[in-house]
Amino acid sequence: MKTLAILPAVALMAAPAFAGPYANVEVNSGFAGGSYNGSTIDTHVGVEGGSGKFGWYVQAGPTVVAPDGADTEVELAGKAGGSYAASDKLSVYGEVSFITAEQNGYGTKAGLKYKF
């Protein structure tokens, strides 16, 4: 029971002293073979921070969905992710994302980054 009582204090001590806000405008276009399928234009706001070897971010906002040959729509999209510096040269990262639509979409990304 004493362990449960100290968990909030440990969580607060591990949190960064300052999480920095940012704006992110990003265009993602899709192609199949030589054919253009369309683009999405994200206009997100977010916050990012970190402590020691850990880094994180959360962002969301409107996204313009512009499929080739179809009507353009505005949806809500966002993503959250984090990274861990396993060593000076190797980091591990992951991300989850979403977009609203007739059928809501979800995605994941995970990987390793090695610096030479």
NUFI-149310 format. One record per atom (N, C-alpha, C): residue number from 0; chain; z negated, x negated, y negated. Coordinates in steps of 0.2 Angstrom, whole numbers. Example, Ala and Ser with C-alpha at 12.3 -4.5 7.8 and 13.67 -1.06 7.14 Angstrom:
<rs>
R   k c    pz    px    py
R   0 A   -39   -66    28
R   0 A   -39   -62    22
R   0 A   -39   -66    16
R   1 A   -35   -64    11
R   1 A   -36   -68     5
R   1 A   -39   -64     0
</rs>
This chain:
<rs>
R   k c    pz    px    py
R   0 A     0    -4     6
R   0 A     0     0     0
R   0 A     0    -4    -6
R   1 A    -4   -10    -6
R   1 A    -4   -14   -12
R   1 A     3   -17   -13
R   2 A     7   -18    -8
R   2 A    14   -21    -9
R   2 A    18   -16   -13
R   3 A    18   -10   -12
R   3 A    21    -5   -15
R   3 A    19    -4   -23
R   4 A    13    -6   -24
R   4 A    11    -5   -31
R   4 A    14   -11   -35
R   5 A    15   -17   -32
R   5 A    18   -22   -36
R   5 A    25   -22   -37
R   6 A    29   -18   -33
R   6 A    36   -18   -33
R   6 A    39   -17   -40
R   7 A    37   -12   -44
R   7 A    39   -11   -50
R   7 A    38   -17   -55
R   8 A    33   -21   -54
R   8 A    32   -27   -58
R   8 A    37   -32   -56
R   9 A    38   -33   -50
R   9 A    43   -38   -48
R   9 A    50   -37   -50
R  10 A    51   -30   -50
R  10 A    58   -28   -52
R  10 A    59   -30   -59
R  11 A    54   -28   -64
R  11 A    54   -30   -71
R  11 A    55   -37   -72
R  12 A    51   -41   -68
R  12 A    51   -48   -69
R  12 A    58   -51   -68
R  13 A    62   -48   -63
R  13 A    68   -51   -60
R  13 A    74   -48   -65
R  14 A    73   -43   -69
R  14 A    78   -41   -73
R  14 A    79   -46   -79
R  15 A    85   -46   -81
R  15 A    87   -50   -87
R  15 A    83   -48   -93
R  16 A    82   -53   -98
R  16 A    79   -51  -104
R  16 A    84   -47  -109
R  17 A    90   -49  -108
R  17 A    96   -46  -112
R  17 A   102   -44  -108
R  18 A   104   -38  -108
R  18 A   110   -36  -105
R  18 A   116   -35  -110
R  19 A   121   -39  -110
R  19 A   126   -39  -115
R  19 A   131   -33  -114
R  20 A   132   -29  -120
R  20 A   137   -24  -120
R  20 A   144   -27  -121
R  21 A   149   -24  -119
R  21 A   156   -26  -120
R  21 A   161   -20  -119
R  22 A   167   -21  -122
R  22 A   173   -17  -121
R  22 A   178   -20  -116
R  23 A   181   -16  -112
R  23 A   186   -19  -108
R  23 A   192   -14  -107
R  24 A   198   -17  -110
R  24 A   204   -13  -109
R  24 A   208   -17  -104
R  25 A   211   -13   -99
R  25 A   214   -16   -94
R  25 A   220   -12   -92
R  26 A   226   -14   -90
R  26 A   232   -11   -88
R  26 A   233   -13   -81
R  27 A   233    -8   -76
R  27 A   235   -10   -69
R  27 A   241    -6   -67
R  28 A   246   -10   -65
R  28 A   253    -7   -63
R  28 A   254    -8   -56
R  29 A   257    -3   -53
R  29 A   259    -3   -45
R  29 A   266    -3   -44
R  30 A   268    -7   -39
R  30 A   275    -8   -37
R  30 A   275    -8   -29
R  31 A   280    -5   -26
R  31 A   282    -5   -19
R  31 A   289    -7   -18
R  32 A   289   -13   -16
R  32 A   296   -17   -15
R  32 A   298   -18   -22
R  33 A   304   -16   -24
R  33 A   306   -17   -31
R  33 A   305   -11   -35
R  34 A   302    -6   -33
R  34 A   301     1   -37
R  34 A   294     1   -40
R  35 A   294     3   -47
R  35 A   288     4   -51
R  35 A   285    11   -49
R  36 A   279    11   -48
R  36 A   275    17   -46
R  36 A   271    20   -52
R  37 A   269    16   -56
R  37 A   266    19   -62
R  37 A   260    14   -64
R  38 A   256    16   -69
R  38 A   251    12   -72
R  38 A   245    16   -73
R  39 A   239    13   -74
R  39 A   233    16   -76
R  39 A   231    11   -82
R  40 A   228    14   -87
R  40 A   225    10   -93
R  40 A   218    12   -94
R  41 A   214     7   -92
R  41 A   207     8   -93
R  41 A   204     7  -100
R  42 A   200    11  -103
R  42 A   197     9  -109
R  42 A   189    10  -108
R  43 A   186     5  -105
R  43 A   179     5  -103
R  43 A   174     2  -108
R  44 A   168     4  -108
R  44 A   163     1  -111
R  44 A   158    -1  -105
R  45 A   154    -6  -106
R  45 A   150    -8  -101
R  45 A   144   -13  -103
R  46 A   140   -15   -98
R  46 A   135   -20   -99
R  46 A   135   -25   -93
R  47 A   133   -31   -95
R  47 A   133   -36   -90
R  47 A   127   -40   -91
R  48 A   124   -43   -86
R  48 A   119   -47   -86
R  48 A   118   -52   -80
R  49 A   112   -55   -79
R  49 A   111   -59   -74
R  49 A   105   -63   -74
R  50 A   103   -66   -69
R  50 A    96   -70   -69
R  50 A    97   -75   -64
R  51 A    97   -81   -65
R  51 A    97   -86   -61
R  51 A   104   -86   -57
R  52 A   105   -86   -51
R  52 A   111   -86   -47
R  52 A   115   -79   -47
R  53 A   111   -74   -49
R  53 A   114   -67   -49
R  53 A   117   -65   -55
R  54 A   123   -62   -55
R  54 A   126   -59   -61
R  54 A   128   -52   -59
R  55 A   129   -47   -64
R  55 A   130   -40   -62
R  55 A   134   -37   -68
R  56 A   137   -32   -67
R  56 A   141   -28   -73
R  56 A   141   -20   -70
R  57 A   142   -16   -75
R  57 A   143    -9   -74
R  57 A   147    -7   -80
R  58 A   153    -3   -79
R  58 A   157    -1   -84
R  58 A   160     6   -82
R  59 A   162    10   -87
R  59 A   165    16   -86
R  59 A   168    19   -93
R  60 A   173    23   -92
R  60 A   176    26   -98
R  60 A   183    30   -96
R  61 A   186    32  -101
R  61 A   193    36   -99
R  61 A   198    31   -97
R  62 A   202    34   -92
R  62 A   208    30   -90
R  62 A   214    34   -90
R  63 A   219    32   -93
R  63 A   225    35   -93
R  63 A   229    34   -87
R  64 A   231    39   -83
R  64 A   235    38   -77
R  64 A   242    40   -79
R  65 A   247    36   -78
R  65 A   254    37   -80
R  65 A   258    35   -74
R  66 A   259    40   -69
R  66 A   263    38   -63
R  66 A   271    39   -66
R  67 A   275    35   -62
R  67 A   282    35   -64
R  67 A   285    42   -63
R  68 A   288    45   -68
R  68 A   292    51   -67
R  68 A   287    57   -67
R  69 A   281    56   -68
R  69 A   276    62   -68
R  69 A   272    63   -74
R  70 A   269    68   -75
R  70 A   265    69   -81
R  70 A   259    64   -81
R  71 A   257    62   -88
R  71 A   252    57   -89
R  71 A   245    61   -89
R  72 A   240    59   -86
R  72 A   233    62   -86
R  72 A   228    58   -89
R  73 A   222    60   -91
R  73 A   217    56   -93
R  73 A   211    58   -88
R  74 A   208    53   -85
R  74 A   203    54   -80
R  74 A   197    49   -82
R  75 A   192    50   -78
R  75 A   186    46   -79
R  75 A   186    40   -74
R  76 A   185    34   -75
R  76 A   184    29   -70
R  76 A   179    24   -72
R  77 A   177    20   -67
R  77 A   172    15   -68
R  77 A   171    11   -62
R  78 A   167     5   -63
R  78 A   166     1   -58
R  78 A   159    -3   -59
R  79 A   156    -5   -54
R  79 A   150    -9   -54
R  79 A   151   -15   -49
R  80 A   148   -21   -51
R  80 A   149   -26   -47
R  80 A   144   -32   -48
R  81 A   144   -36   -44
R  81 A   139   -42   -44
R  81 A   142   -48   -41
R  82 A   138   -54   -42
R  82 A   140   -60   -39
R  82 A   134   -64   -38
R  83 A   134   -69   -33
R  83 A   129   -73   -31
R  83 A   132   -80   -31
R  84 A   129   -85   -34
R  84 A   131   -92   -34
R  84 A   128   -95   -28
R  85 A   131   -95   -22
R  85 A   128   -98   -16
R  85 A   127  -106   -17
R  86 A   132  -109   -21
R  86 A   131  -116   -22
R  86 A   135  -118   -29
R  87 A   135  -124   -31
R  87 A   139  -125   -37
R  87 A   146  -124   -36
R  88 A   149  -124   -30
R  88 A   156  -123   -29
R  88 A   158  -116   -26
R  89 A   153  -113   -23
R  89 A   155  -106   -20
R  89 A   151  -101   -22
R  90 A   154   -95   -24
R  90 A   151   -89   -26
R  90 A   153   -83   -22
R  91 A   149   -78   -21
R  91 A   151   -72   -17
R  91 A   151   -66   -22
R  92 A   156   -62   -22
R  92 A   156   -56   -26
R  92 A   158   -50   -23
R  93 A   156   -44   -26
R  93 A   158   -38   -23
R  93 A   158   -33   -29
R  94 A   162   -27   -28
R  94 A   163   -22   -33
R  94 A   164   -15   -30
R  95 A   162   -10   -33
R  95 A   163    -3   -31
R  95 A   166     0   -37
R  96 A   171     5   -36
R  96 A   175     8   -41
R  96 A   176    15   -40
R  97 A   177    19   -45
R  97 A   179    26   -44
R  97 A   184    29   -49
R  98 A   187    34   -48
R  98 A   191    37   -53
R  98 A   191    45   -51
R  99 A   191    49   -56
R  99 A   191    56   -55
R  99 A   198    58   -55
R 100 A   200    64   -51
R 100 A   206    66   -50
R 100 A   206    73   -46
R 101 A   212    76   -44
R 101 A   211    81   -39
R 101 A   207    79   -33
R 102 A   209    73   -31
R 102 A   205    70   -25
R 102 A   202    64   -28
R 103 A   195    64   -29
R 103 A   192    58   -32
R 103 A   193    52   -28
R 104 A   194    46   -31
R 104 A   196    40   -27
R 104 A   190    35   -28
R 105 A   189    31   -23
R 105 A   184    26   -23
R 105 A   187    20   -20
R 106 A   184    14   -22
R 106 A   187     8   -19
R 106 A   181     3   -19
R 107 A   183    -2   -15
R 107 A   178    -8   -14
R 107 A   182   -14   -14
R 108 A   178   -20   -16
R 108 A   181   -26   -17
R 108 A   176   -31   -15
R 109 A   177   -36   -11
R 109 A   172   -41    -9
R 109 A   176   -48    -8
R 110 A   173   -53   -10
R 110 A   176   -60    -9
R 110 A   172   -66   -10
R 111 A   175   -71    -9
R 111 A   172   -78   -10
R 111 A   176   -82   -15
R 112 A   173   -85   -19
R 112 A   177   -89   -24
R 112 A   174   -97   -23
R 113 A   179  -101   -22
R 113 A   177  -108   -21
R 113 A   181  -112   -27
R 114 A   177  -116   -30
R 114 A   179  -120   -36
R 114 A   180  -127   -33
R 115 A   186  -130   -35
R 115 A   188  -137   -32
R 115 A   186  -142   -37
</rs>
